[in-house]
């Protein structure tokens, strides 16, 4: 999770400002590249739900990790927008495979062992990867490394994580339980959660993609650029444990709604409060809710599934993928038209608030 999600998906954010400056890219082009990654993520999630993908979940997980590592490193060797789009699309497919197959494998085994509380450790890998990538990019950039070296180093680290995962995950037959038809009540709740999850995908991704660019482009806070993405990652590490604990006490729907409102405040602060306190407030709330909301949504999907949860997790991930695919391109076009991320960020905050309403409508249980 740290390699494919924390690095493979999110290292684009701290590298992006250097790419746009060196290559003269517009924000629309930057948003298109980000959206390509999320389109791949959507395609991977849909593919993961099909019966065509036979074999163990371990094999598909490792293949996803390999694709993520290879495409991340390959970004160092191209310069054209079409090449970036192709690589980021393929990397998105790999990331989705990792999330779906790793989550299905881990959550199933934790459920069988009666240790559902350890799901937080699984999802905390994303925050760890974000924090590590922020430190890696800042350290190398401080030594004069250009954006190509940053991509290459990120790909190398991901390859090391692939080797570690291959050694740590037992090579054994992994038979998923037979699928069963979900109850009608679960289907209605799942629809509400899927809608909320899609709105979350749109709501978080604009800030998650452009936060470092916003900081770099604001003289009042530009000196904080090396720190802001690290704060996002560090805040993400304990967030899953926090939000899943809240979910167990109040119900997954209510916890998801509260986290959505919290994230909306951070998204709004990123453009309305351009000051050191505002930037760190935005980074803290964004990082403190991204993986919490991701975990709550997937846990809800797993609990509402009968039999193998892979298909349900893939559907949830697909809804999320649609939202996050639209967000960056939407934000890039609006930025180039208005010269600011204000309008797209406020639209994102509104989407998160609407998602909170859908989550509440799903009921407090789960």
C-alpha positions as CSV (number, residue, x, y, z in Angstrom):
1,X,0.0,0.0,0.0
2,X,2.9,2.4,0.8
3,X,4.5,1.7,-2.6
4,X,1.6,1.5,-4.9
5,X,-0.6,4.1,-3.3
6,X,1.5,6.4,-1.1
7,X,4.3,6.6,-3.8
8,X,2.8,5.3,-7.1
9,X,-0.3,7.5,-6.9
10,X,0.7,10.4,-4.7
11,X,4.3,11.2,-5.5
12,X,3.1,13.1,-8.5
13,X,2.0,15.9,-6.2
14,X,5.4,17.0,-4.8
15,X,7.1,16.4,-8.1
16,X,4.5,18.3,-10.2
17,X,5.7,21.9,-9.5
18,X,9.2,21.1,-10.8
19,X,7.8,19.3,-13.9
20,X,5.5,22.2,-14.8
21,X,8.3,24.8,-14.4
22,X,10.9,22.8,-16.3
23,X,8.6,21.7,-19.1
24,X,6.4,24.8,-19.2
25,X,3.2,22.8,-18.7
26,X,-0.1,24.5,-18.2
27,X,-2.3,23.5,-15.2
28,X,-4.7,21.9,-17.7
29,X,-2.0,19.6,-19.0
30,X,-1.0,18.8,-15.4
31,X,-4.6,18.0,-14.5
32,X,-4.9,15.8,-17.6
33,X,-1.9,13.8,-16.6
34,X,-3.3,13.3,-13.1
35,X,-6.7,12.4,-14.5
36,X,-5.0,9.8,-16.7
37,X,-3.7,8.1,-13.6
38,X,-7.2,8.1,-12.1
39,X,-8.7,6.8,-15.3
40,X,-6.3,3.9,-15.1
41,X,-7.3,3.5,-11.5
42,X,-10.9,3.3,-12.6
43,X,-10.1,0.8,-15.4
44,X,-8.1,-1.4,-13.0
45,X,-10.9,-1.4,-10.4
46,X,-13.4,-2.5,-13.0
47,X,-11.0,-5.2,-14.3
48,X,-10.4,-6.5,-10.8
49,X,-14.1,-7.2,-10.5
50,X,-14.3,-9.4,-13.6
51,X,-14.2,-13.2,-13.4
52,X,-11.6,-13.2,-16.2
53,X,-8.9,-12.5,-13.7
54,X,-8.3,-16.0,-12.4
55,X,-5.7,-17.2,-10.0
56,X,-4.6,-16.1,-6.5
57,X,-5.1,-12.6,-5.2
58,X,-1.4,-12.7,-4.2
59,X,-0.3,-13.0,-7.9
60,X,-2.5,-10.1,-9.0
61,X,-1.3,-8.0,-6.1
62,X,2.3,-8.5,-7.0
63,X,1.7,-7.8,-10.6
64,X,0.0,-4.6,-9.7
65,X,3.0,-3.6,-7.6
66,X,5.3,-4.4,-10.5
67,X,3.4,-2.3,-12.9
68,X,3.2,0.6,-10.4
69,X,7.0,0.5,-9.8
70,X,7.9,0.2,-13.5
71,X,5.7,3.1,-14.7
72,X,6.8,5.3,-11.8
73,X,10.4,5.0,-12.7
74,X,9.7,5.2,-16.4
75,X,8.3,8.8,-16.0
76,X,12.0,9.9,-15.8
77,X,12.7,8.9,-19.4
78,X,9.9,10.7,-21.3
79,X,9.0,14.4,-21.9
80,X,5.8,14.5,-23.9
81,X,2.3,14.8,-22.5
82,X,1.0,11.7,-24.4
83,X,3.8,9.6,-22.9
84,X,3.1,10.9,-19.4
85,X,-0.6,10.2,-19.9
86,X,0.1,6.6,-21.0
87,X,2.5,5.9,-18.1
88,X,0.2,7.4,-15.5
89,X,-2.8,5.5,-16.9
90,X,-0.9,2.2,-16.6
91,X,0.3,3.1,-13.1
92,X,-3.3,3.8,-12.1
93,X,-4.3,0.3,-13.2
94,X,-1.5,-1.1,-11.1
95,X,-2.5,0.9,-8.1
96,X,-6.1,-0.2,-8.3
97,X,-5.1,-3.8,-8.5
98,X,-3.0,-3.4,-5.4
99,X,-5.8,-1.7,-3.4
100,X,-8.5,-4.2,-4.4
101,X,-6.6,-7.4,-4.2
102,X,-4.5,-6.4,-1.1
103,X,-7.6,-5.2,0.7
104,X,-9.7,-8.2,-0.2
105,X,-6.9,-10.5,0.9
106,X,-6.0,-8.7,4.1
107,X,-9.6,-7.9,5.3
108,X,-10.7,-11.4,4.7
109,X,-7.9,-12.9,6.7
110,X,-8.3,-10.4,9.5
111,X,-12.0,-11.1,9.6
112,X,-11.3,-14.9,9.8
113,X,-8.8,-14.3,12.6
114,X,-11.2,-12.0,14.5
115,X,-8.7,-9.1,14.3
116,X,-10.7,-6.6,12.2
117,X,-9.1,-3.9,14.4
118,X,-5.8,-4.4,12.5
119,X,-7.3,-3.1,9.3
120,X,-5.9,0.3,10.4
121,X,-2.4,-1.0,10.0
122,X,-3.1,-2.1,6.4
123,X,-4.5,1.3,5.4
124,X,-1.8,3.2,7.3
125,X,0.6,2.1,4.7
126,X,-0.7,4.8,2.3
127,X,0.2,7.6,4.8
128,X,3.6,6.1,5.4
129,X,4.2,6.1,1.7
130,X,3.1,9.7,1.3
131,X,5.3,10.9,4.2
132,X,8.3,8.9,2.8
133,X,7.8,10.2,-0.7
134,X,7.7,13.8,0.7
135,X,10.9,13.3,2.6
136,X,12.6,11.6,-0.4
137,X,11.6,14.4,-2.9
138,X,12.6,17.1,-0.5
139,X,15.9,15.5,0.4
140,X,16.9,14.9,-3.3
141,X,15.6,18.3,-4.4
142,X,17.7,20.0,-1.7
143,X,20.8,18.3,-3.3
144,X,19.9,19.6,-6.7
145,X,18.1,16.6,-8.2
146,X,15.7,17.4,-11.0
147,X,12.3,16.0,-11.6
148,X,13.6,13.1,-13.6
149,X,15.8,11.9,-10.8
150,X,12.9,12.2,-8.4
151,X,10.7,9.9,-10.5
152,X,13.6,7.4,-11.0
153,X,14.3,7.3,-7.2
154,X,10.6,6.8,-6.5
155,X,10.4,3.9,-8.9
156,X,13.5,2.3,-7.4
157,X,12.0,2.5,-3.9
158,X,8.8,1.0,-5.2
159,X,10.8,-1.9,-6.7
160,X,12.4,-2.6,-3.4
161,X,8.9,-2.7,-1.8
162,X,7.8,-5.2,-4.5
163,X,10.6,-7.5,-3.5
164,X,9.7,-7.2,0.2
165,X,6.0,-7.9,-0.5
166,X,6.9,-11.0,-2.5
167,X,8.9,-12.3,0.4
168,X,6.4,-11.4,3.1
169,X,3.2,-12.7,1.5
170,X,2.9,-16.5,1.7
171,X,2.8,-18.3,-1.6
172,X,-0.1,-20.5,-1.0
173,X,-3.5,-21.2,-2.6
174,X,-5.8,-18.3,-2.0
175,X,-9.4,-19.5,-2.6
176,X,-12.0,-16.8,-2.1
177,X,-15.3,-17.7,-0.7
178,X,-18.2,-18.3,-3.1
179,X,-20.2,-15.2,-3.9
180,X,-23.8,-14.9,-2.6
181,X,-26.6,-12.5,-3.4
182,X,-26.6,-9.5,-1.0
183,X,-29.8,-8.6,0.8
184,X,-32.0,-5.8,-0.6
185,X,-31.4,-3.6,2.4
186,X,-27.6,-4.1,2.1
187,X,-28.0,-3.2,-1.6
188,X,-29.7,0.1,-0.8
189,X,-27.1,1.0,1.8
190,X,-24.3,0.0,-0.6
191,X,-25.7,2.4,-3.3
192,X,-25.7,5.3,-0.8
193,X,-22.1,4.5,0.3
194,X,-21.0,4.1,-3.3
195,X,-22.4,7.6,-4.1
196,X,-20.7,9.1,-1.1
197,X,-17.5,7.4,-2.0
198,X,-17.6,8.8,-5.5
199,X,-18.1,12.3,-4.2
200,X,-15.2,11.8,-1.8
201,X,-13.0,10.9,-4.8
202,X,-13.9,14.2,-6.5
203,X,-13.7,16.2,-3.3
204,X,-10.3,15.1,-2.1
205,X,-8.3,14.9,-5.3
206,X,-8.1,18.5,-6.4
207,X,-6.4,19.5,-3.2
208,X,-4.4,16.3,-3.1
209,X,-3.1,17.0,-6.6
210,X,-2.5,20.7,-6.5
211,X,-1.8,21.5,-2.8
212,X,2.0,21.7,-3.3
213,X,1.5,23.8,-6.4
214,X,-0.8,26.2,-4.5
215,X,1.9,26.6,-1.8
216,X,4.7,27.0,-4.3
217,X,2.7,29.7,-6.2
218,X,1.9,31.7,-3.0
219,X,4.7,34.0,-1.9
220,X,3.3,34.1,1.7
221,X,3.8,30.4,2.2
222,X,6.2,29.2,-0.5
223,X,8.9,28.5,2.1
224,X,6.7,25.7,3.5
225,X,6.7,23.7,0.3
226,X,9.2,21.0,1.6
227,X,7.0,20.5,4.7
228,X,3.4,20.6,3.6
229,X,3.2,17.2,1.8
230,X,5.1,15.5,4.7
231,X,2.4,16.9,7.0
232,X,-0.3,15.3,4.8
233,X,1.5,11.9,5.0
234,X,2.2,12.0,8.7
235,X,-1.4,13.0,9.5
236,X,-2.6,10.1,7.3
237,X,-0.7,7.4,9.3
238,X,-2.9,7.4,12.4
239,X,-6.1,8.5,10.7
240,X,-7.4,5.1,9.8
241,X,-7.2,3.9,13.5
242,X,-8.9,7.2,14.5
243,X,-11.8,7.0,12.0
244,X,-12.4,3.3,12.3
245,X,-12.6,3.7,16.1
246,X,-15.1,6.5,15.6
247,X,-17.0,4.2,13.1
248,X,-17.2,1.4,15.6
249,X,-18.7,3.8,18.2
250,X,-21.1,5.8,16.0
251,X,-21.6,3.7,12.9
252,X,-19.7,3.7,9.6
253,X,-22.2,6.1,8.0
254,X,-22.0,8.8,10.6
255,X,-18.2,8.5,10.9
256,X,-17.9,8.8,7.1
257,X,-20.1,11.9,7.1
258,X,-18.1,13.5,9.9
259,X,-14.8,12.8,8.1
260,X,-16.2,14.3,4.9
261,X,-17.2,17.5,6.6
262,X,-13.8,17.7,8.3
263,X,-12.1,17.2,4.9
264,X,-14.3,19.8,3.3
265,X,-13.0,22.3,5.9
266,X,-9.4,21.5,5.0
267,X,-10.1,21.8,1.2
268,X,-11.7,25.2,1.7
269,X,-8.8,26.4,3.9
270,X,-6.3,25.5,1.2
271,X,-7.6,28.4,-0.9
272,X,-9.3,30.7,1.6
273,X,-6.6,30.8,4.3
274,X,-3.2,31.4,2.6
275,X,-1.0,31.7,5.6
276,X,1.3,29.3,7.4
277,X,-1.4,28.3,9.9
278,X,-3.9,27.9,7.1
279,X,-1.6,25.7,5.0
280,X,-0.8,23.4,7.8
281,X,-4.5,23.3,8.9
282,X,-5.4,22.3,5.3
283,X,-2.6,19.6,5.2
284,X,-3.5,18.2,8.6
285,X,-7.3,17.9,7.8
286,X,-6.6,16.5,4.3
287,X,-4.1,13.9,5.4
288,X,-6.1,13.2,8.5
289,X,-9.1,12.1,6.5
290,X,-8.0,10.7,3.1
291,X,-7.2,7.2,4.2
292,X,-9.8,7.3,7.0
293,X,-12.5,7.9,4.4
294,X,-11.0,5.3,2.1
295,X,-10.9,2.7,4.9
296,X,-14.4,3.5,6.1
297,X,-15.8,3.1,2.6
298,X,-14.1,-0.2,1.9
299,X,-14.9,-1.6,5.3
300,X,-18.5,-0.7,4.7
301,X,-18.4,-2.4,1.4
302,X,-16.7,-5.5,2.9
303,X,-19.4,-5.7,5.6
304,X,-22.2,-5.3,3.2
305,X,-20.8,-8.1,1.0
306,X,-21.9,-11.8,1.1
307,X,-19.1,-14.2,0.2
308,X,-16.0,-12.9,-1.7
309,X,-15.9,-9.1,-1.2
310,X,-13.7,-8.5,-4.2
311,X,-16.5,-7.5,-6.5
312,X,-18.0,-5.1,-4.0
313,X,-14.6,-3.5,-3.2
314,X,-14.0,-3.1,-6.9
315,X,-17.4,-1.4,-7.4
316,X,-16.7,1.0,-4.6
317,X,-13.2,1.7,-6.0
318,X,-14.7,2.3,-9.4
319,X,-17.1,4.9,-8.1
320,X,-14.2,6.5,-6.3
321,X,-12.2,6.4,-9.5
322,X,-14.8,8.2,-11.5
323,X,-14.8,11.1,-9.0
324,X,-11.0,11.4,-8.8
325,X,-10.6,11.1,-12.6
326,X,-12.9,14.1,-13.2
327,X,-11.4,16.3,-10.4
328,X,-7.9,17.2,-11.7
329,X,-8.9,17.9,-15.3
330,X,-11.8,20.0,-14.0
331,X,-9.5,22.0,-11.7
332,X,-6.8,22.5,-14.3
333,X,-9.3,23.9,-16.9
334,X,-10.9,26.2,-14.3
335,X,-7.5,27.4,-13.1
336,X,-6.3,28.3,-16.6
337,X,-9.6,30.1,-17.1
338,X,-9.6,32.0,-13.8
339,X,-6.0,32.0,-12.7
340,X,-6.9,30.5,-9.4
341,X,-7.8,27.2,-7.7
342,X,-10.6,28.9,-5.7
343,X,-13.6,27.8,-7.7
344,X,-12.6,24.1,-8.2
345,X,-11.6,23.8,-4.5
346,X,-14.9,25.2,-3.3
347,X,-16.7,22.9,-5.7
348,X,-14.7,20.0,-4.2
349,X,-15.8,21.1,-0.7
350,X,-19.4,21.2,-1.7
351,X,-19.1,17.6,-3.1
352,X,-17.7,16.4,0.2
353,X,-20.7,18.0,2.0
354,X,-23.1,16.3,-0.4
355,X,-21.3,13.0,0.2
356,X,-21.8,13.4,3.9
357,X,-25.5,13.6,3.3
358,X,-25.5,10.4,1.3
359,X,-23.5,8.6,4.0
360,X,-26.0,9.7,6.7
361,X,-28.8,8.4,4.5
362,X,-27.1,5.0,4.5
363,X,-27.8,4.7,8.2
364,X,-25.5,4.6,11.2
365,X,-24.7,0.9,11.2
366,X,-22.1,-1.1,9.3
